[in-house]
Amino acid sequence: MTSTSRNRVVVVGAGFAGLACARALADSSEVDVTLVDRHPYQLFAPLLYQVATGGLPEDDIAYPVRAAIPGITFVRGEVAKVDVEDGSLRLNSGAEISWDRLVLATGSIGNSFGIPGVEDHALQMKDIRQARAIKNRLLGTYERVQQGEQPKEDLQVVVVGGGPTGVEVAGAVAELQKQMAHEFPTIAEHAHVTLIEAGPRLLPSFSERSSERAEQSLSKLGVDVILDSAVDRMYPSDIHLKSGRIVSAGTTIWAAGVAADEQWTSLGDSDRLNRLVVDENLQLCENVWVIGDMAHSKDDDGQPLPMVASVAMQQGRHVAGVMTGKTTGPFSYKDKGQMATVGRRLAVVELPNGLRLHGTLAWLSWLALHIFYLAGGRHRVSVMADWFWNYLAWGSGPRRTVLD
């Protein structure tokens, strides 16, 4: 039974932001924590693309929430409505949860920017179900083309979006195609990857030198990079660019951006990406905080913070500190740098002190950081084992499980 002397804190969302907040509050004697999410696991989203391209099994990047934070109350469900005045929320199941303090951390969804055909014809990659769909499409196409059930042109893959996710996906698909060439030698020559970016260079948040390195690395893998080319509309087997060029695509993977769910915009002011505008303390209103990808908060220079995991985790810990009295003052983001991997022994890393790494050293740094942030010892060991095997043998263990 909940004591009336302890504040009831409800955290909605078990992503990087919500989990960081709930974990920091778990041992506090001042609050009772309830964590709500539609999935019973924490998804390590930075490695979703490896599930989508068969490099890792799904279980390696999904860690049970109840095991991640023992001692808190976890409720599996999806929020249908938030009543700020009454201090309650209602789930789709009809169940209601009361709160004294509320933290919203529901993350983001794919953003099609209203481009015709994207929702119908492109595959997105924001959850395990979508990653599984991409893997099944990529691998299933080889089987169907081999059997003469689909044309060879369907082996052409187009990735839209030249940010870190798009670069990582394009590189991983290119490496997958090299592996598949050993199993499907008669059709392998028809497989190809094209990466389309609307801006003048890849990885626009990185330095120009890192962008050039990433483009060079992708070219070495056989990826055709098309820059300064925005998508105008999309059809089942081709993409029309605003320049007038038409690009054939058997599979299109959309990695061109994310936005917060429009569901929450009724709670307050929002920006063009549906993020709720919060104050310097990450508060939307009294007793309600918004963190992670769904929050429009600004850095010390007044610029909106990026929708990345490091921002989300720092915000989650900050709000927990405020609630327990361990933190005072406004939220200030500490930039830890940025990184992106292109393929085996190919990556770019930029640190706040100006240090820039490329190639093998950057790739090893990328591996180490992702292993460090993975939840659960078994998951770390399993991922390291899969990566080691894939590196030695261009392994095909996880990708052999294909759902028709």
C-alpha positions in Angstrom: 0.0 0.0 0.0 1.4 3.4 -1.0 2.3 5.7 1.8 0.7 9.2 1.6 3.9 10.8 2.7 5.7 9.6 -0.4 5.2 11.3 -3.8 3.8 9.1 -6.5 6.0 9.5 -9.5 4.8 8.1 -12.8 7.3 7.8 -15.7 5.7 7.2 -19.1 8.2 5.5 -21.5 11.0 3.0 -20.9 13.5 4.4 -23.4 16.8 6.0 -22.6 15.2 9.0 -20.9 12.5 7.3 -19.0 14.7 4.4 -17.8 17.5 6.8 -16.7 14.9 8.8 -14.7 13.2 5.7 -13.1 16.6 4.1 -12.3 17.8 7.2 -10.5 14.6 7.4 -8.5 14.4 3.7 -7.7 16.4 3.8 -4.4 14.8 7.0 -3.1 12.9 6.8 0.1 10.9 9.9 -0.9 9.0 8.6 -3.9 7.1 5.6 -5.2 7.9 5.0 -8.9 5.6 3.6 -11.5 7.0 3.1 -15.0 4.6 2.7 -17.9 5.5 1.4 -21.3 3.7 -0.6 -24.1 6.6 -3.0 -24.3 8.0 -5.1 -21.4 11.5 -4.4 -22.5 14.0 -1.6 -22.9 15.0 -1.3 -26.6 18.6 -0.4 -27.3 17.7 1.5 -30.4 21.2 2.4 -31.6 21.7 -1.3 -32.7 18.3 -1.7 -34.3 19.9 -1.5 -37.7 22.0 -4.6 -36.9 18.9 -6.5 -36.2 17.4 -5.2 -39.5 20.4 -6.4 -41.5 20.8 -9.7 -39.6 23.9 -8.9 -37.7 22.3 -9.4 -34.2 19.3 -11.4 -32.9 16.4 -9.4 -31.5 16.9 -10.6 -27.9 20.4 -9.0 -27.8 19.0 -5.5 -27.8 15.8 -5.9 -25.8 16.3 -6.1 -22.0 13.3 -6.8 -19.6 12.3 -3.6 -17.8 11.5 -5.5 -14.6 15.0 -6.9 -14.5 16.5 -3.5 -15.4 15.0 -1.7 -12.4 13.9 -4.0 -9.6 11.9 -2.5 -6.8 9.7 -0.2 -8.9 6.2 -0.8 -10.2 6.1 -1.6 -13.9 2.8 -1.4 -15.8 2.6 -2.6 -19.4 0.2 -0.5 -21.3 -0.3 2.5 -23.7 -1.4 5.8 -22.4 -4.6 7.1 -24.0 -5.1 10.3 -22.1 -3.3 12.5 -19.5 -5.4 14.6 -17.2 -3.1 17.2 -15.7 -5.7 18.9 -13.5 -6.8 15.6 -11.8 -3.2 14.2 -11.7 -4.2 11.0 -13.5 -3.7 9.1 -16.8 -5.8 6.5 -18.5 -4.5 3.5 -20.4 -6.0 2.1 -23.6 -7.1 -0.9 -21.4 -9.3 1.5 -19.4 -7.1 1.3 -16.3 -6.3 4.6 -14.5 -3.1 5.6 -12.7 -2.9 8.6 -10.3 0.2 10.6 -9.9 1.7 13.5 -7.9 4.5 14.0 -10.4 4.5 12.9 -14.0 7.5 12.4 -16.4 6.7 12.0 -20.1 9.4 10.2 -22.1 7.7 8.5 -24.9 10.4 9.0 -27.5 9.9 9.6 -31.2 8.5 8.0 -34.3 9.5 8.1 -38.0 8.9 11.4 -39.8 7.8 11.2 -43.4 7.5 15.0 -43.7 4.3 14.5 -45.6 6.0 13.2 -48.7 3.5 11.2 -50.8 4.1 7.5 -50.8 6.6 7.3 -47.9 4.1 5.8 -45.4 2.9 3.3 -48.0 6.1 2.1 -49.6 9.1 2.8 -47.3 10.2 0.6 -44.4 11.0 2.5 -41.2 13.1 1.4 -38.3 11.9 2.6 -34.9 11.1 -0.7 -33.2 11.8 -4.4 -33.3 8.8 -5.2 -35.4 9.9 -2.8 -38.1 13.5 -4.0 -37.9 12.3 -7.6 -38.4 10.2 -6.5 -41.4 13.3 -5.0 -43.0 15.4 -8.2 -42.4 12.7 -10.4 -43.8 12.3 -8.2 -46.8 16.0 -8.1 -47.5 16.7 -11.8 -47.1 13.3 -13.0 -48.5 14.0 -11.0 -51.7 17.1 -13.1 -52.4 15.1 -16.3 -52.1 12.2 -15.1 -54.3 14.5 -13.7 -56.9 16.5 -16.9 -57.0 13.2 -18.8 -57.5 12.1 -16.5 -60.3 9.2 -15.1 -58.3 10.5 -11.5 -58.3 12.6 -9.6 -60.9 16.3 -9.2 -60.3 15.8 -5.4 -60.0 14.2 -5.9 -56.6 17.6 -6.6 -55.1 18.3 -2.8 -55.3 18.0 -1.2 -51.9 17.6 2.5 -51.4 18.2 4.2 -48.0 16.8 7.7 -47.6 18.6 10.0 -45.1 22.3 10.7 -44.7 22.4 11.1 -40.9 24.1 8.6 -38.6 21.2 6.1 -38.9 21.1 6.2 -42.7 24.9 5.9 -43.0 25.0 2.9 -40.7 22.1 1.2 -42.4 23.5 1.7 -45.9 26.9 0.4 -44.8 25.4 -2.7 -43.1 23.2 -3.5 -46.1 26.2 -3.2 -48.4 28.1 -5.7 -46.2 25.1 -8.0 -46.1 25.0 -8.0 -49.9 28.7 -9.0 -50.0 27.9 -11.9 -47.7 24.9 -13.0 -49.7 27.0 -13.1 -52.9 28.6 -16.3 -51.6 25.1 -18.0 -51.3 23.5 -16.5 -54.3 26.3 -16.1 -56.8 24.1 -16.1 -59.9 22.0 -13.1 -58.9 24.4 -11.2 -56.6 25.6 -8.8 -59.3 22.1 -7.3 -59.4 22.2 -6.3 -55.7 23.1 -2.6 -55.0 22.7 0.0 -52.4 21.9 3.7 -52.9 21.9 6.3 -50.2 20.0 9.5 -50.8 20.6 12.7 -48.8 18.7 16.0 -49.3 21.6 18.1 -48.0 25.0 18.8 -49.5 26.8 16.2 -47.4 26.4 13.1 -45.2 26.4 13.4 -41.4 25.6 17.1 -41.4 26.1 17.5 -37.7 29.7 16.2 -38.1 32.7 18.1 -39.5 33.2 18.3 -43.2 36.2 16.0 -43.0 34.3 13.3 -41.1 31.5 13.6 -43.7 34.0 13.1 -46.5 35.5 10.1 -44.7 32.1 8.5 -44.3 31.2 9.1 -48.0 34.6 7.6 -49.0 34.0 4.5 -46.8 30.6 3.9 -48.2 31.9 4.3 -51.8 34.5 1.6 -51.0 31.7 -0.7 -49.9 29.9 -0.1 -53.3 27.2 2.3 -52.0 26.1 4.9 -54.5 25.7 8.2 -52.6 23.4 10.8 -54.0 23.6 14.3 -52.4 21.5 17.5 -52.7 18.6 15.4 -53.7 15.3 15.6 -51.8 12.6 13.0 -52.4 9.5 14.3 -54.1 7.3 11.2 -54.1 7.6 7.5 -53.8 6.1 4.5 -55.6 6.4 0.7 -54.9 9.4 0.2 -57.2 11.0 3.6 -57.6 11.7 7.0 -56.0 11.2 10.3 -57.7 13.5 13.1 -56.7 12.8 16.8 -56.9 15.6 17.1 -59.4 13.6 14.9 -61.8 15.8 11.8 -61.4 14.1 8.5 -60.8 15.9 5.8 -58.7 14.8 2.2 -58.8 14.1 0.5 -55.5 13.1 -3.0 -54.6 13.4 -2.1 -50.9 13.3 1.4 -49.6 14.4 2.1 -46.0 13.4 5.5 -44.6 16.0 7.0 -42.2 15.4 10.7 -43.0 14.3 11.9 -39.6 12.1 11.5 -36.5 9.4 13.5 -34.7 7.5 13.2 -31.5 4.1 11.6 -31.6 1.4 14.2 -32.4 -0.7 12.6 -29.6 0.9 14.8 -27.0 0.7 18.2 -28.7 -2.6 19.0 -26.9 -0.7 19.2 -23.6 1.1 22.4 -24.5 3.1 24.4 -27.0 5.0 22.3 -29.6 7.5 22.8 -32.4 7.4 21.6 -36.0 8.6 18.1 -34.9 5.7 17.9 -32.4 8.1 18.2 -29.4 6.6 19.8 -26.3 8.3 23.1 -25.4 9.6 22.9 -21.8 11.3 25.5 -19.6 15.0 25.4 -18.5 14.0 22.9 -15.8 12.4 20.6 -18.4 9.0 21.3 -17.0 5.9 21.5 -19.1 3.8 22.8 -16.2 3.6 22.3 -12.5 4.4 18.7 -11.5 4.8 17.6 -15.2 8.2 17.1 -16.8 9.0 16.2 -20.5 12.3 14.6 -21.4 14.0 12.8 -24.3 13.0 13.0 -27.9 9.5 14.5 -27.1 11.0 17.5 -25.4 12.0 20.8 -27.1 14.7 22.0 -24.7 17.6 24.3 -25.6 21.3 24.3 -25.0 23.4 27.0 -23.5 23.4 28.9 -26.8 19.7 28.8 -27.1 19.6 26.1 -29.8 17.2 23.1 -29.6 19.0 20.0 -28.3 19.4 17.1 -30.7 17.2 14.0 -30.4 19.9 11.6 -29.3 20.4 9.1 -26.5 23.0 11.1 -24.6 20.6 14.1 -24.2 17.8 11.8 -23.1 19.8 10.0 -20.4 21.2 13.3 -19.0 17.7 14.8 -18.9 16.3 11.7 -17.1 19.0 11.9 -14.4 18.5 15.6 -14.0 14.8 15.4 -13.4 15.3 12.5 -10.9 17.8 14.7 -9.1 15.4 17.6 -9.0 12.7 15.4 -7.5 15.0 14.1 -4.8 16.7 17.4 -4.0 20.1 16.3 -5.3 20.1 18.7 -8.2 19.4 22.4 -8.3 19.4 24.9 -11.1 18.4 24.5 -14.8 19.3 21.6 -17.0 22.6 22.0 -18.9 23.6 19.4 -21.5 27.2 18.2 -21.4 28.2 17.2 -25.0 29.9 13.9 -25.0 30.6 13.9 -28.7 29.2 11.9 -31.6 30.0 8.8 -33.6 28.7 6.8 -36.5 29.9 3.4 -37.9 30.0 2.7 -41.6 31.1 -0.9 -41.6 33.7 -3.3 -40.3 36.7 -1.2 -39.1 35.0 1.9 -40.6 33.7 4.6 -38.3 33.9 8.3 -37.5 34.1 9.7 -34.0 34.2 13.4 -32.9 34.8 14.4 -29.2 34.1 17.7 -27.6 37.8 18.5 -27.1 38.2 18.5 -30.9 39.7 15.1 -31.2 38.5 13.3 -34.3 39.0 9.6 -35.0 38.5 7.7 -38.2 38.9 4.1 -39.3 39.8 1.2 -37.0 40.4 3.2 -33.9 37.0 5.0 -34.3 35.3 1.7 -34.9 36.8 0.1 -31.8 35.7 3.2 -29.8 32.2 2.8 -31.2 32.1 -0.9 -30.2 33.3 -0.2 -26.7 30.7 2.6 -26.1 27.8 0.5 -27.3 28.8 -2.5 -25.2 29.2 -0.2 -22.2 25.6 1.1 -22.5 23.9 -2.2 -23.2 21.8 -3.3 -20.3 22.6 -6.7 -18.8 25.7 -8.8 -18.6 24.3 -11.6 -20.8 23.4 -9.1 -23.5 26.9 -7.7 -23.5 28.5 -11.1 -23.8 26.1 -12.2 -26.5 26.6 -9.1 -28.6 30.4 -9.3 -28.3 30.3 -13.0 -29.3 28.2 -12.2 -32.3 30.4 -9.3 -33.4 33.5 -11.4 -32.9 32.1 -14.2 -35.0 30.8 -11.8 -37.7 34.2 -10.1 -37.9 36.1 -13.4 -38.3 33.8 -15.1 -40.6 31.4 -12.5 -41.9 29.0 -14.5 -39.8 25.5 -15.4 -40.8 24.2 -17.0 -37.6 21.5 -14.5 -36.5 20.4 -13.7 -40.1 19.5 -17.3 -40.9 16.3 -17.1 -39.0 13.9 -15.6 -41.6 10.2 -15.3 -41.1 8.2 -15.7 -44.3 
